[in-house]
Structure formats: structure tokens, C-alpha cells
Amino acid sequence: MEIHEMVEIEDCPLCEGPAYLEEENGNSMYIMCYECGCHSISTTFKTPEQKLDAAQRVAKLWNSGKVIKPTPGE
Ligand SMILES: [Zn+2]
């Protein structure tokens, strides 16, 4: 089962755009909105088990509205 199917991610809390789970450098996960560019913090992981845990943690933050707004001009 894909990790994307195991983690519930709500639409962007800022613009209600579609949000995606992203993997960075093979060792951290974060969620990003492609509509307005805001994102969650990233959480690092080392094993496949930790990867799912990391994904669920960022999803929980994202779903509760804890997002980082994009820097203007970037
Ligand atoms: Zn957004």
C-alpha cells in the first residue's frame, strides 16, 4: 500500500487547494500546497516504519492548520 493512501491529508487550510505529501532526500517528509506554496514543517525518518510515522505526524499538523506561509517574492 502506498504511503499516500495510508495518510489522510486535507485540503490547504489557507486556500483550500490540493495538498500533497512530499518526500525530501529520501529521509524527510512534508506536505505542500501547490496552489499557494505553503507547507508543513518537515519530519525526518530513517526506517520505513518511521517514514509512515513521520507522514502521519506532518499530516496531523497540516490538518490542524499548522502551516508555514510561503515567503513573498520566492
Ligand atoms: Zn494553499
PDB file of the backbone (N, CA, C, O) and the ligand in Angstrom, with CONECT records:
HET     ZN  A 101       1
ATOM      1  N   MET A   1       0.844  -1.206   0.000  1.00  0.00           N
ATOM      2  CA  MET A   1       0.000   0.000   0.000  1.00  0.00           C
ATOM      3  C   MET A   1       0.875   1.251   0.000  1.00  0.00           C
ATOM      4  O   MET A   1       1.829   1.358   0.771  1.00  0.00           O
ATOM      5  N   GLU A   2       0.547   2.159  -0.845  1.00  0.00           N
ATOM      6  CA  GLU A   2       1.302   3.401  -0.914  1.00  0.00           C
ATOM      7  C   GLU A   2       1.093   4.246   0.337  1.00  0.00           C
ATOM      8  O   GLU A   2       0.008   4.272   0.918  1.00  0.00           O
ATOM      9  N   ILE A   3       2.156   4.933   0.735  1.00  0.00           N
ATOM     10  CA  ILE A   3       2.066   5.754   1.938  1.00  0.00           C
ATOM     11  C   ILE A   3       1.013   6.849   1.773  1.00  0.00           C
ATOM     12  O   ILE A   3       0.374   7.265   2.740  1.00  0.00           O
ATOM     13  N   HIS A   4       0.847   7.306   0.538  1.00  0.00           N
ATOM     14  CA  HIS A   4      -0.141   8.364   0.278  1.00  0.00           C
ATOM     15  C   HIS A   4      -1.556   7.907   0.594  1.00  0.00           C
ATOM     16  O   HIS A   4      -2.422   8.709   0.946  1.00  0.00           O
ATOM     17  N   GLU A   5      -1.776   6.587   0.459  1.00  0.00           N
ATOM     18  CA  GLU A   5      -3.115   6.054   0.714  1.00  0.00           C
ATOM     19  C   GLU A   5      -3.341   5.775   2.196  1.00  0.00           C
ATOM     20  O   GLU A   5      -4.468   5.531   2.627  1.00  0.00           O
ATOM     21  N   MET A   6      -2.258   5.812   2.971  1.00  0.00           N
ATOM     22  CA  MET A   6      -2.366   5.495   4.388  1.00  0.00           C
ATOM     23  C   MET A   6      -2.431   6.736   5.262  1.00  0.00           C
ATOM     24  O   MET A   6      -2.637   6.647   6.472  1.00  0.00           O
ATOM     25  N   VAL A   7      -2.253   7.898   4.636  1.00  0.00           N
ATOM     26  CA  VAL A   7      -2.234   9.139   5.398  1.00  0.00           C
ATOM     27  C   VAL A   7      -3.323  10.070   4.863  1.00  0.00           C
ATOM     28  O   VAL A   7      -3.391  10.353   3.667  1.00  0.00           O
ATOM     29  N   GLU A   8      -4.155  10.530   5.762  1.00  0.00           N
ATOM     30  CA  GLU A   8      -5.254  11.423   5.391  1.00  0.00           C
ATOM     31  C   GLU A   8      -4.747  12.867   5.354  1.00  0.00           C
ATOM     32  O   GLU A   8      -4.310  13.402   6.374  1.00  0.00           O
ATOM     33  N   ILE A   9      -4.807  13.491   4.184  1.00  0.00           N
ATOM     34  CA  ILE A   9      -4.360  14.876   4.074  1.00  0.00           C
ATOM     35  C   ILE A   9      -5.518  15.749   3.590  1.00  0.00           C
ATOM     36  O   ILE A   9      -6.086  15.520   2.522  1.00  0.00           O
ATOM     37  N   GLU A  10      -5.845  16.724   4.379  1.00  0.00           N
ATOM     38  CA  GLU A  10      -6.936  17.610   3.993  1.00  0.00           C
ATOM     39  C   GLU A  10      -6.435  18.681   3.023  1.00  0.00           C
ATOM     40  O   GLU A  10      -5.231  18.868   2.849  1.00  0.00           O
ATOM     41  N   ASP A  11      -7.378  19.375   2.400  1.00  0.00           N
ATOM     42  CA  ASP A  11      -7.000  20.457   1.505  1.00  0.00           C
ATOM     43  C   ASP A  11      -6.300  21.557   2.292  1.00  0.00           C
ATOM     44  O   ASP A  11      -6.396  21.615   3.518  1.00  0.00           O
ATOM     45  N   CYS A  12      -5.587  22.438   1.566  1.00  0.00           N
ATOM     46  CA  CYS A  12      -4.828  23.506   2.193  1.00  0.00           C
ATOM     47  C   CYS A  12      -5.696  24.356   3.129  1.00  0.00           C
ATOM     48  O   CYS A  12      -6.756  24.831   2.723  1.00  0.00           O
ATOM     49  N   PRO A  13      -5.255  24.550   4.378  1.00  0.00           N
ATOM     50  CA  PRO A  13      -6.041  25.359   5.324  1.00  0.00           C
ATOM     51  C   PRO A  13      -6.080  26.836   4.951  1.00  0.00           C
ATOM     52  O   PRO A  13      -6.934  27.571   5.447  1.00  0.00           O
ATOM     53  N   LEU A  14      -5.179  27.279   4.094  1.00  0.00           N
ATOM     54  CA  LEU A  14      -5.136  28.683   3.700  1.00  0.00           C
ATOM     55  C   LEU A  14      -5.968  28.966   2.455  1.00  0.00           C
ATOM     56  O   LEU A  14      -6.736  29.927   2.432  1.00  0.00           O
ATOM     57  N   CYS A  15      -5.825  28.148   1.427  1.00  0.00           N
ATOM     58  CA  CYS A  15      -6.510  28.448   0.156  1.00  0.00           C
ATOM     59  C   CYS A  15      -7.418  27.320  -0.314  1.00  0.00           C
ATOM     60  O   CYS A  15      -8.067  27.432  -1.354  1.00  0.00           O
ATOM     61  N   GLU A  16      -7.464  26.223   0.461  1.00  0.00           N
ATOM     62  CA  GLU A  16      -8.275  25.058   0.107  1.00  0.00           C
ATOM     63  C   GLU A  16      -7.840  24.401  -1.194  1.00  0.00           C
ATOM     64  O   GLU A  16      -8.613  23.689  -1.834  1.00  0.00           O
ATOM     65  N   GLY A  17      -6.586  24.651  -1.578  1.00  0.00           N
ATOM     66  CA  GLY A  17      -6.040  23.987  -2.757  1.00  0.00           C
ATOM     67  C   GLY A  17      -5.634  22.573  -2.410  1.00  0.00           C
ATOM     68  O   GLY A  17      -5.599  22.208  -1.235  1.00  0.00           O
ATOM     69  N   PRO A  18      -5.325  21.768  -3.419  1.00  0.00           N
ATOM     70  CA  PRO A  18      -4.915  20.388  -3.173  1.00  0.00           C
ATOM     71  C   PRO A  18      -3.529  20.324  -2.539  1.00  0.00           C
ATOM     72  O   PRO A  18      -2.612  21.027  -2.963  1.00  0.00           O
ATOM     73  N   ALA A  19      -3.383  19.483  -1.527  1.00  0.00           N
ATOM     74  CA  ALA A  19      -2.119  19.366  -0.818  1.00  0.00           C
ATOM     75  C   ALA A  19      -1.515  17.990  -1.075  1.00  0.00           C
ATOM     76  O   ALA A  19      -2.236  17.004  -1.222  1.00  0.00           O
ATOM     77  N   TYR A  20      -0.200  17.933  -1.126  1.00  0.00           N
ATOM     78  CA  TYR A  20       0.488  16.692  -1.438  1.00  0.00           C
ATOM     79  C   TYR A  20       1.569  16.368  -0.424  1.00  0.00           C
ATOM     80  O   TYR A  20       2.243  17.250   0.109  1.00  0.00           O
ATOM     81  N   LEU A  21       1.711  15.083  -0.178  1.00  0.00           N
ATOM     82  CA  LEU A  21       2.786  14.602   0.679  1.00  0.00           C
ATOM     83  C   LEU A  21       4.056  14.518  -0.163  1.00  0.00           C
ATOM     84  O   LEU A  21       4.062  13.902  -1.229  1.00  0.00           O
ATOM     85  N   GLU A  22       5.117  15.133   0.316  1.00  0.00           N
ATOM     86  CA  GLU A  22       6.375  15.144  -0.420  1.00  0.00           C
ATOM     87  C   GLU A  22       7.468  14.463   0.391  1.00  0.00           C
ATOM     88  O   GLU A  22       7.514  14.558   1.617  1.00  0.00           O
ATOM     89  N   GLU A  23       8.350  13.771  -0.336  1.00  0.00           N
ATOM     90  CA  GLU A  23       9.493  13.157   0.309  1.00  0.00           C
ATOM     91  C   GLU A  23      10.739  13.908  -0.135  1.00  0.00           C
ATOM     92  O   GLU A  23      10.922  14.180  -1.322  1.00  0.00           O
ATOM     93  N   GLU A  24      11.593  14.241   0.826  1.00  0.00           N
ATOM     94  CA  GLU A  24      12.776  15.031   0.509  1.00  0.00           C
ATOM     95  C   GLU A  24      14.043  14.266   0.857  1.00  0.00           C
ATOM     96  O   GLU A  24      14.212  13.819   1.991  1.00  0.00           O
ATOM     97  N   ASN A  25      14.924  14.118  -0.109  1.00  0.00           N
ATOM     98  CA  ASN A  25      16.228  13.460   0.078  1.00  0.00           C
ATOM     99  C   ASN A  25      16.119  12.041   0.627  1.00  0.00           C
ATOM    100  O   ASN A  25      17.092  11.502   1.154  1.00  0.00           O
ATOM    101  N   GLY A  26      14.951  11.442   0.507  1.00  0.00           N
ATOM    102  CA  GLY A  26      14.785  10.078   0.999  1.00  0.00           C
ATOM    103  C   GLY A  26      14.815   9.950   2.512  1.00  0.00           C
ATOM    104  O   GLY A  26      14.848   8.839   3.041  1.00  0.00           O
ATOM    105  N   ASN A  27      14.804  11.086   3.218  1.00  0.00           N
ATOM    106  CA  ASN A  27      14.856  10.963   4.683  1.00  0.00           C
ATOM    107  C   ASN A  27      13.973  11.956   5.430  1.00  0.00           C
ATOM    108  O   ASN A  27      14.069  12.074   6.652  1.00  0.00           O
ATOM    109  N   SER A  28      13.120  12.666   4.710  1.00  0.00           N
ATOM    110  CA  SER A  28      12.177  13.510   5.429  1.00  0.00           C
ATOM    111  C   SER A  28      10.885  13.682   4.634  1.00  0.00           C
ATOM    112  O   SER A  28      10.866  13.562   3.409  1.00  0.00           O
ATOM    113  N   MET A  29       9.819  13.964   5.357  1.00  0.00           N
ATOM    114  CA  MET A  29       8.507  14.117   4.755  1.00  0.00           C
ATOM    115  C   MET A  29       7.947  15.484   5.095  1.00  0.00           C
ATOM    116  O   MET A  29       8.173  16.005   6.187  1.00  0.00           O
ATOM    117  N   TYR A  30       7.219  16.057   4.159  1.00  0.00           N
ATOM    118  CA  TYR A  30       6.480  17.272   4.460  1.00  0.00           C
ATOM    119  C   TYR A  30       5.289  17.341   3.522  1.00  0.00           C
ATOM    120  O   TYR A  30       5.199  16.576   2.562  1.00  0.00           O
ATOM    121  N   ILE A  31       4.382  18.254   3.803  1.00  0.00           N
ATOM    122  CA  ILE A  31       3.197  18.412   2.972  1.00  0.00           C
ATOM    123  C   ILE A  31       3.223  19.808   2.370  1.00  0.00           C
ATOM    124  O   ILE A  31       3.525  20.790   3.049  1.00  0.00           O
ATOM    125  N   MET A  32       2.902  19.878   1.086  1.00  0.00           N
ATOM    126  CA  MET A  32       2.937  21.169   0.407  1.00  0.00           C
ATOM    127  C   MET A  32       1.671  21.386  -0.408  1.00  0.00           C
ATOM    128  O   MET A  32       1.104  20.458  -0.985  1.00  0.00           O
ATOM    129  N   CYS A  33       1.248  22.648  -0.434  1.00  0.00           N
ATOM    130  CA  CYS A  33       0.119  23.048  -1.276  1.00  0.00           C
ATOM    131  C   CYS A  33       0.681  23.632  -2.565  1.00  0.00           C
ATOM    132  O   CYS A  33       1.453  24.591  -2.531  1.00  0.00           O
ATOM    133  N   TYR A  34       0.299  23.058  -3.698  1.00  0.00           N
ATOM    134  CA  TYR A  34       0.808  23.554  -4.983  1.00  0.00           C
ATOM    135  C   TYR A  34       0.080  24.822  -5.422  1.00  0.00           C
ATOM    136  O   TYR A  34       0.502  25.501  -6.358  1.00  0.00           O
ATOM    137  N   GLU A  35      -1.005  25.126  -4.745  1.00  0.00           N
ATOM    138  CA  GLU A  35      -1.796  26.300  -5.117  1.00  0.00           C
ATOM    139  C   GLU A  35      -1.153  27.584  -4.595  1.00  0.00           C
ATOM    140  O   GLU A  35      -0.904  28.509  -5.369  1.00  0.00           O
ATOM    141  N   CYS A  36      -0.882  27.647  -3.292  1.00  0.00           N
ATOM    142  CA  CYS A  36      -0.330  28.875  -2.716  1.00  0.00           C
ATOM    143  C   CYS A  36       1.105  28.707  -2.226  1.00  0.00           C
ATOM    144  O   CYS A  36       1.746  29.684  -1.841  1.00  0.00           O
ATOM    145  N   GLY A  37       1.613  27.477  -2.238  1.00  0.00           N
ATOM    146  CA  GLY A  37       3.019  27.254  -1.894  1.00  0.00           C
ATOM    147  C   GLY A  37       3.306  27.124  -0.404  1.00  0.00           C
ATOM    148  O   GLY A  37       4.467  27.005  -0.012  1.00  0.00           O
ATOM    149  N   CYS A  38       2.282  27.144   0.425  1.00  0.00           N
ATOM    150  CA  CYS A  38       2.555  26.967   1.849  1.00  0.00           C
ATOM    151  C   CYS A  38       2.868  25.493   2.115  1.00  0.00           C
ATOM    152  O   CYS A  38       2.529  24.624   1.312  1.00  0.00           O
ATOM    153  N   HIS A  39       3.506  25.227   3.233  1.00  0.00           N
ATOM    154  CA  HIS A  39       3.939  23.866   3.517  1.00  0.00           C
ATOM    155  C   HIS A  39       3.974  23.615   5.016  1.00  0.00           C
ATOM    156  O   HIS A  39       3.935  24.545   5.821  1.00  0.00           O
ATOM    157  N   SER A  40       4.049  22.340   5.371  1.00  0.00           N
ATOM    158  CA  SER A  40       4.187  21.987   6.783  1.00  0.00           C
ATOM    159  C   SER A  40       5.668  21.965   7.125  1.00  0.00           C
ATOM    160  O   SER A  40       6.516  22.129   6.247  1.00  0.00           O
ATOM    161  N   ILE A  41       5.976  21.765   8.385  1.00  0.00           N
ATOM    162  CA  ILE A  41       7.370  21.513   8.730  1.00  0.00           C
ATOM    163  C   ILE A  41       7.732  20.156   8.133  1.00  0.00           C
ATOM    164  O   ILE A  41       6.846  19.378   7.779  1.00  0.00           O
ATOM    165  N   SER A  42       9.022  19.868   8.020  1.00  0.00           N
ATOM    166  CA  SER A  42       9.391  18.536   7.541  1.00  0.00           C
ATOM    167  C   SER A  42       9.872  17.705   8.720  1.00  0.00           C
ATOM    168  O   SER A  42      10.488  18.211   9.658  1.00  0.00           O
ATOM    169  N   THR A  43       9.575  16.418   8.643  1.00  0.00           N
ATOM    170  CA  THR A  43       9.940  15.486   9.709  1.00  0.00           C
ATOM    171  C   THR A  43      10.865  14.425   9.130  1.00  0.00           C
ATOM    172  O   THR A  43      10.578  13.859   8.075  1.00  0.00           O
ATOM    173  N   THR A  44      11.951  14.159   9.798  1.00  0.00           N
ATOM    174  CA  THR A  44      12.906  13.185   9.274  1.00  0.00           C
ATOM    175  C   THR A  44      12.570  11.772   9.725  1.00  0.00           C
ATOM    176  O   THR A  44      11.913  11.563  10.744  1.00  0.00           O
ATOM    177  N   PHE A  45      13.038  10.810   8.938  1.00  0.00           N
ATOM    178  CA  PHE A  45      12.834   9.404   9.281  1.00  0.00           C
ATOM    179  C   PHE A  45      14.035   8.592   8.797  1.00  0.00           C
ATOM    180  O   PHE A  45      14.802   9.043   7.946  1.00  0.00           O
ATOM    181  N   LYS A  46      14.185   7.391   9.350  1.00  0.00           N
ATOM    182  CA  LYS A  46      15.304   6.530   8.952  1.00  0.00           C
ATOM    183  C   LYS A  46      14.842   5.188   8.418  1.00  0.00           C
ATOM    184  O   LYS A  46      15.481   4.616   7.536  1.00  0.00           O
ATOM    185  N   THR A  47      13.730   4.677   8.949  1.00  0.00           N
ATOM    186  CA  THR A  47      13.240   3.361   8.528  1.00  0.00           C
ATOM    187  C   THR A  47      11.852   3.513   7.908  1.00  0.00           C
ATOM    188  O   THR A  47      11.204   4.544   8.089  1.00  0.00           O
ATOM    189  N   PRO A  48      11.384   2.475   7.165  1.00  0.00           N
ATOM    190  CA  PRO A  48      10.037   2.538   6.577  1.00  0.00           C
ATOM    191  C   PRO A  48       8.954   2.767   7.625  1.00  0.00           C
ATOM    192  O   PRO A  48       7.964   3.450   7.363  1.00  0.00           O
ATOM    193  N   GLU A  49       9.143   2.195   8.815  1.00  0.00           N
ATOM    194  CA  GLU A  49       8.164   2.388   9.888  1.00  0.00           C
ATOM    195  C   GLU A  49       8.153   3.846  10.321  1.00  0.00           C
ATOM    196  O   GLU A  49       7.094   4.435  10.538  1.00  0.00           O
ATOM    197  N   GLN A  50       9.334   4.416  10.442  1.00  0.00           N
ATOM    198  CA  GLN A  50       9.423   5.820  10.840  1.00  0.00           C
ATOM    199  C   GLN A  50       8.878   6.731   9.749  1.00  0.00           C
ATOM    200  O   GLN A  50       8.368   7.816  10.025  1.00  0.00           O
ATOM    201  N   LYS A  51       8.993   6.276   8.513  1.00  0.00           N
ATOM    202  CA  LYS A  51       8.506   7.079   7.393  1.00  0.00           C
ATOM    203  C   LYS A  51       6.997   7.292   7.497  1.00  0.00           C
ATOM    204  O   LYS A  51       6.506   8.410   7.342  1.00  0.00           O
ATOM    205  N   LEU A  52       6.272   6.209   7.760  1.00  0.00           N
ATOM    206  CA  LEU A  52       4.821   6.319   7.914  1.00  0.00           C
ATOM    207  C   LEU A  52       4.482   7.192   9.115  1.00  0.00           C
ATOM    208  O   LEU A  52       3.570   8.017   9.059  1.00  0.00           O
ATOM    209  N   ASP A  53       5.227   7.001  10.198  1.00  0.00           N
ATOM    210  CA  ASP A  53       5.003   7.794  11.400  1.00  0.00           C
ATOM    211  C   ASP A  53       5.252   9.274  11.114  1.00  0.00           C
ATOM    212  O   ASP A  53       4.494  10.137  11.558  1.00  0.00           O
ATOM    213  N   ALA A  54       6.314   9.557  10.373  1.00  0.00           N
ATOM    214  CA  ALA A  54       6.647  10.940  10.022  1.00  0.00           C
ATOM    215  C   ALA A  54       5.549  11.550   9.157  1.00  0.00           C
ATOM    216  O   ALA A  54       5.161  12.702   9.348  1.00  0.00           O
ATOM    217  N   ALA A  55       5.054  10.762   8.205  1.00  0.00           N
ATOM    218  CA  ALA A  55       3.996  11.235   7.316  1.00  0.00           C
ATOM    219  C   ALA A  55       2.725  11.542   8.100  1.00  0.00           C
ATOM    220  O   ALA A  55       2.052  12.542   7.851  1.00  0.00           O
ATOM    221  N   GLN A  56       2.410  10.665   9.050  1.00  0.00           N
ATOM    222  CA  GLN A  56       1.201  10.882   9.845  1.00  0.00           C
ATOM    223  C   GLN A  56       1.343  12.102  10.762  1.00  0.00           C
ATOM    224  O   GLN A  56       0.376  12.813  11.035  1.00  0.00           O
ATOM    225  N   ARG A  57       2.581  12.323  11.231  1.00  0.00           N
ATOM    226  CA  ARG A  57       2.797  13.483  12.092  1.00  0.00           C
ATOM    227  C   ARG A  57       2.631  14.796  11.324  1.00  0.00           C
ATOM    228  O   ARG A  57       1.976  15.718  11.809  1.00  0.00           O
ATOM    229  N   VAL A  58       3.224  14.884  10.124  1.00  0.00           N
ATOM    230  CA  VAL A  58       3.072  16.127   9.355  1.00  0.00           C
ATOM    231  C   VAL A  58       1.631  16.308   8.898  1.00  0.00           C
ATOM    232  O   VAL A  58       1.137  17.432   8.806  1.00  0.00           O
ATOM    233  N   ALA A  59       0.950  15.177   8.607  1.00  0.00           N
ATOM    234  CA  ALA A  59      -0.450  15.264   8.195  1.00  0.00           C
ATOM    235  C   ALA A  59      -1.312  15.814   9.331  1.00  0.00           C
ATOM    236  O   ALA A  59      -2.231  16.600   9.101  1.00  0.00           O
ATOM    237  N   LYS A  60      -1.007  15.393  10.553  1.00  0.00           N
ATOM    238  CA  LYS A  60      -1.766  15.849  11.712  1.00  0.00           C
ATOM    239  C   LYS A  60      -1.581  17.361  11.897  1.00  0.00           C
ATOM    240  O   LYS A  60      -2.539  18.085  12.168  1.00  0.00           O
ATOM    241  N   LEU A  61      -0.351  17.815  11.749  1.00  0.00           N
ATOM    242  CA  LEU A  61      -0.066  19.247  11.866  1.00  0.00           C
ATOM    243  C   LEU A  61      -0.778  20.029  10.767  1.00  0.00           C
ATOM    244  O   LEU A  61      -1.414  21.054  11.012  1.00  0.00           O
ATOM    245  N   TRP A  62      -0.651  19.512   9.558  1.00  0.00           N
ATOM    246  CA  TRP A  62      -1.263  20.159   8.396  1.00  0.00           C
ATOM    247  C   TRP A  62      -2.780  20.245   8.568  1.00  0.00           C
ATOM    248  O   TRP A  62      -3.377  21.302   8.361  1.00  0.00           O
ATOM    249  N   ASN A  63      -3.398  19.116   8.950  1.00  0.00           N
ATOM    250  CA  ASN A  63      -4.847  19.066   9.087  1.00  0.00           C
ATOM    251  C   ASN A  63      -5.360  19.970  10.205  1.00  0.00           C
ATOM    252  O   ASN A  63      -6.518  20.386  10.184  1.00  0.00           O
ATOM    253  N   SER A  64      -4.502  20.277  11.182  1.00  0.00           N
ATOM    254  CA  SER A  64      -4.942  21.166  12.256  1.00  0.00           C
ATOM    255  C   SER A  64      -4.586  22.625  11.950  1.00  0.00           C
ATOM    256  O   SER A  64      -4.761  23.504  12.794  1.00  0.00           O
ATOM    257  N   GLY A  65      -4.084  22.873  10.732  1.00  0.00           N
ATOM    258  CA  GLY A  65      -3.871  24.252  10.299  1.00  0.00           C
ATOM    259  C   GLY A  65      -2.495  24.825  10.611  1.00  0.00           C
ATOM    260  O   GLY A  65      -2.264  26.020  10.425  1.00  0.00           O
ATOM    261  N   LYS A  66      -1.584  23.986  11.082  1.00  0.00           N
ATOM    262  CA  LYS A  66      -0.231  24.461  11.389  1.00  0.00           C
ATOM    263  C   LYS A  66       0.626  24.405  10.124  1.00  0.00           C
ATOM    264  O   LYS A  66       1.347  23.439   9.876  1.00  0.00           O
ATOM    265  N   VAL A  67       0.520  25.471   9.339  1.00  0.00           N
ATOM    266  CA  VAL A  67       1.270  25.520   8.089  1.00  0.00           C
ATOM    267  C   VAL A  67       2.174  26.741   8.049  1.00  0.00           C
ATOM    268  O   VAL A  67       1.935  27.731   8.741  1.00  0.00           O
ATOM    269  N   ILE A  68       3.203  26.658   7.238  1.00  0.00           N
ATOM    270  CA  ILE A  68       4.140  27.763   7.083  1.00  0.00           C
ATOM    271  C   ILE A  68       3.815  28.463   5.773  1.00  0.00           C
ATOM    272  O   ILE A  68       3.801  27.845   4.709  1.00  0.00           O
ATOM    273  N   LYS A  69       3.558  29.755   5.868  1.00  0.00           N
ATOM    274  CA  LYS A  69       3.196  30.500   4.661  1.00  0.00           C
ATOM    275  C   LYS A  69       4.422  30.712   3.783  1.00  0.00           C
ATOM    276  O   LYS A  69       5.540  30.843   4.282  1.00  0.00           O
ATOM    277  N   PRO A  70       4.201  30.746   2.469  1.00  0.00           N
ATOM    278  CA  PRO A  70       5.333  30.964   1.558  1.00  0.00           C
ATOM    279  C   PRO A  70       5.906  32.369   1.754  1.00  0.00           C
ATOM    280  O   PRO A  70       5.181  33.312   2.074  1.00  0.00           O
ATOM    281  N   THR A  71       7.217  32.488   1.557  1.00  0.00           N
ATOM    282  CA  THR A  71       7.862  33.789   1.675  1.00  0.00           C
ATOM    283  C   THR A  71       7.543  34.612   0.435  1.00  0.00           C
ATOM    284  O   THR A  71       7.717  34.130  -0.684  1.00  0.00           O
ATOM    285  N   PRO A  72       7.080  35.843   0.615  1.00  0.00           N
ATOM    286  CA  PRO A  72       6.767  36.670  -0.554  1.00  0.00           C
ATOM    287  C   PRO A  72       8.007  36.885  -1.423  1.00  0.00           C
ATOM    288  O   PRO A  72       9.105  37.105  -0.911  1.00  0.00           O
ATOM    289  N   GLY A  73       7.820  36.818  -2.725  1.00  0.00           N
ATOM    290  CA  GLY A  73       8.924  37.074  -3.633  1.00  0.00           C
ATOM    291  C   GLY A  73       9.683  35.822  -4.022  1.00  0.00           C
ATOM    292  O   GLY A  73      10.580  35.879  -4.863  1.00  0.00           O
ATOM    293  N   GLU A  74       9.344  34.711  -3.436  1.00  0.00           N
ATOM    294  CA  GLU A  74      10.050  33.482  -3.814  1.00  0.00           C
ATOM    295  C   GLU A  74       9.367  32.762  -4.949  1.00  0.00           C
ATOM    296  O   GLU A  74       9.836  31.710  -5.384  1.00  0.00           O
TER     297      GLU A  74
HETATM  298 ZN    ZN A 101      -2.726  26.711  -0.311  1.00  0.00          ZN2+
END
